[in-house]
Amino acid sequence: MTKLDHVAWPPAPIKTERLVLRGSEARDRAAFIELFASPEVGTYIGGARPREELERTSPAIPGRRPGLFVIELDGSLIGMITLDQRDAERPGHLRPDGGETELGYLILPQAWGRGYAVEACAAALDWFAEALPGEPVVLCTQTANERSMRVAAKLGFTEVERFEEYGAEQWFGVRHPPSR
């Protein structure tokens, strides 16, 4: 169970200057497979998954669940954002009992370097702050992932700690909700 289980999902599409954040649809399946099969995308998340496995196991509407936004540019999926409860068994928590909401995102390589991750994540974080006022959001990334470290800084995440996980140094940060 996540905090978002009590929020109407999917919300109305969120429009930014260049993007739309929305719930997933059947037309997104091929792009989801491309995202998870991409060696570049998989570099810091344990590697790409085999395309054949993804073709066989992906549901007709992948990612259809509370907390997952599709990032759409000009009518096509270029990535996704997740707002999920951080696994209590993993290192990195603000509270002893865990339960923090964690921001995650994946962007197709052809869309890298254009500011889409920051634009989309900022919109999702604004939506989250309205849906669950007062709740902080955490983010964890490998310190070697320089792009993700820059995104975290631009979004206003501040470092809480570093630790080793998955054979690499991880950066764990928090973004506190804006004061009202």
C-alpha positions as CSV (number, residue, x, y, z in Angstrom):
1,M,0.0,0.0,0.0
2,T,1.3,3.5,-0.9
3,K,0.2,6.9,0.2
4,L,-1.2,7.3,-3.4
5,D,-3.7,4.5,-2.9
6,H,-6.1,7.0,-1.6
7,V,-5.7,9.5,-4.4
8,A,-7.8,9.3,-7.6
9,W,-5.7,7.8,-10.3
10,P,-4.9,8.7,-13.0
11,P,-5.2,12.4,-12.4
12,A,-6.1,14.7,-15.2
13,P,-3.1,15.1,-17.6
14,I,-0.6,17.5,-16.4
15,K,0.7,19.9,-19.0
16,T,4.1,21.7,-18.9
17,E,5.6,24.0,-21.4
18,R,6.6,21.1,-23.7
19,L,5.3,17.9,-22.1
20,V,2.2,16.0,-20.9
21,L,2.3,13.7,-17.9
22,R,-0.5,11.2,-17.9
23,G,-1.5,7.7,-17.0
24,S,-0.3,4.9,-19.2
25,E,-2.3,3.6,-22.2
26,A,-2.1,0.6,-24.5
27,R,-0.3,2.7,-27.2
28,D,2.7,3.1,-24.8
29,R,3.6,-0.6,-24.7
30,A,6.3,-0.5,-27.4
31,A,7.9,2.6,-25.9
32,F,7.9,0.9,-22.4
33,I,9.7,-2.1,-23.9
34,E,12.2,0.2,-25.6
35,L,12.8,2.0,-22.3
36,F,13.5,-1.1,-20.3
37,A,15.5,-2.8,-23.1
38,S,17.8,0.2,-23.6
39,P,21.4,-0.5,-22.5
40,E,21.9,3.2,-22.0
41,V,18.9,3.6,-19.7
42,G,19.9,0.4,-17.8
43,T,23.4,1.6,-17.1
44,Y,22.7,2.7,-13.5
45,I,19.7,0.5,-12.7
46,G,21.1,-3.0,-13.0
47,G,21.2,-3.2,-16.8
48,A,18.8,-3.6,-19.7
49,R,16.2,-6.3,-19.6
50,P,16.1,-8.8,-22.6
51,R,13.7,-7.4,-25.2
52,E,12.3,-10.9,-25.9
53,E,11.4,-11.3,-22.2
54,L,9.7,-7.8,-22.2
55,E,7.7,-8.6,-25.3
56,R,6.5,-11.8,-23.7
57,T,5.7,-10.5,-20.2
58,S,4.7,-6.9,-20.6
59,P,1.0,-6.3,-20.1
60,A,-1.2,-4.7,-22.7
61,I,-1.1,-1.5,-20.7
62,P,2.2,-1.4,-18.9
63,G,2.7,0.8,-15.8
64,R,-1.0,1.2,-15.1
65,R,-0.9,1.9,-11.4
66,P,-1.0,4.8,-8.9
67,G,2.2,6.8,-8.9
68,L,3.3,6.1,-12.5
69,F,3.2,9.0,-15.0
70,V,4.0,8.6,-18.7
71,I,6.1,11.5,-20.0
72,E,4.7,12.4,-23.4
73,L,6.3,14.7,-26.0
74,D,4.4,15.6,-29.2
75,G,2.1,12.6,-28.6
76,S,4.8,10.0,-28.0
77,L,6.2,8.5,-24.8
78,I,9.7,9.6,-24.0
79,G,9.9,8.4,-20.5
80,M,8.2,7.7,-17.2
81,I,8.1,9.0,-13.6
82,T,7.3,7.0,-10.5
83,L,6.3,8.1,-7.1
84,D,6.4,4.9,-5.0
85,Q,6.9,4.0,-1.3
86,R,10.6,3.3,-0.7
87,D,11.2,-0.3,0.3
88,A,11.7,-0.4,4.1
89,E,14.4,-3.1,3.7
90,R,16.6,-0.9,1.6
91,P,19.1,1.5,3.2
92,G,18.3,5.2,3.1
93,H,15.4,6.5,5.0
94,L,14.2,9.7,6.7
95,R,12.2,7.9,9.4
96,P,13.0,4.7,11.3
97,D,9.9,2.9,10.0
98,G,10.5,4.1,6.4
99,G,7.4,4.8,4.3
100,E,8.8,7.7,2.4
101,T,7.7,8.4,-1.2
102,E,10.5,8.0,-3.6
103,L,10.8,9.8,-7.0
104,G,12.1,7.7,-9.9
105,Y,12.3,8.5,-13.6
106,L,13.5,7.0,-16.8
107,I,14.0,8.8,-20.1
108,L,14.7,7.4,-23.5
109,P,18.3,8.2,-24.6
110,Q,17.1,10.2,-27.7
111,A,15.4,12.7,-25.3
112,W,18.4,13.1,-23.0
113,G,20.1,16.5,-22.6
114,R,17.1,18.7,-23.3
115,G,15.8,19.3,-19.7
116,Y,12.8,17.0,-20.0
117,A,13.6,15.1,-16.8
118,V,13.7,18.3,-14.7
119,E,10.6,19.7,-16.4
120,A,8.6,16.5,-16.0
121,C,9.8,15.7,-12.5
122,A,9.1,19.2,-11.3
123,A,5.5,19.0,-12.5
124,A,5.0,15.6,-10.9
125,L,6.5,16.9,-7.6
126,D,4.1,19.9,-7.7
127,W,1.2,17.5,-8.3
128,F,2.4,15.4,-5.4
129,A,2.7,18.4,-3.1
130,E,-1.0,19.3,-3.9
131,A,-2.2,15.7,-3.5
132,L,-0.3,15.0,-0.2
133,P,0.6,18.3,1.4
134,G,3.4,18.3,3.8
135,E,5.0,15.0,2.6
136,P,8.7,15.0,1.7
137,V,9.9,13.1,-1.3
138,V,13.2,11.2,-1.4
139,L,15.5,10.3,-4.3
140,C,18.3,7.8,-4.6
141,T,20.8,7.5,-7.4
142,Q,24.3,6.3,-8.0
143,T,26.9,9.0,-7.4
144,A,28.5,7.9,-10.7
145,N,25.3,8.9,-12.5
146,E,26.2,12.5,-13.1
147,R,23.1,13.4,-15.1
148,S,20.8,12.2,-12.3
149,M,22.9,14.0,-9.7
150,R,22.4,17.2,-11.7
151,V,18.6,16.6,-12.0
152,A,18.4,16.0,-8.2
153,A,20.2,19.4,-7.6
154,K,18.0,21.3,-10.0
155,L,14.8,19.8,-8.4
156,G,16.0,21.0,-4.9
157,F,16.9,17.7,-3.4
158,T,19.5,17.9,-0.6
159,E,21.8,15.1,0.5
160,V,20.9,13.1,3.5
161,E,23.5,10.3,3.3
162,R,25.6,8.1,1.0
163,F,25.8,4.3,1.2
164,E,26.9,1.3,-0.8
165,E,24.1,-0.7,-2.5
166,Y,24.2,-2.8,-5.7
167,G,28.0,-2.7,-5.7
168,A,28.1,1.1,-6.1
169,E,28.0,4.3,-4.0
170,Q,24.5,5.7,-3.7
171,W,23.4,9.2,-3.1
172,F,20.2,9.6,-1.0
173,G,18.5,13.0,-0.8
174,V,15.2,14.6,0.2
175,R,13.1,17.4,-1.1
176,H,10.9,18.9,1.6
177,P,7.5,20.3,0.5
178,P,7.3,24.1,-0.1
179,S,6.1,26.1,2.9
180,R,2.6,27.4,2.5
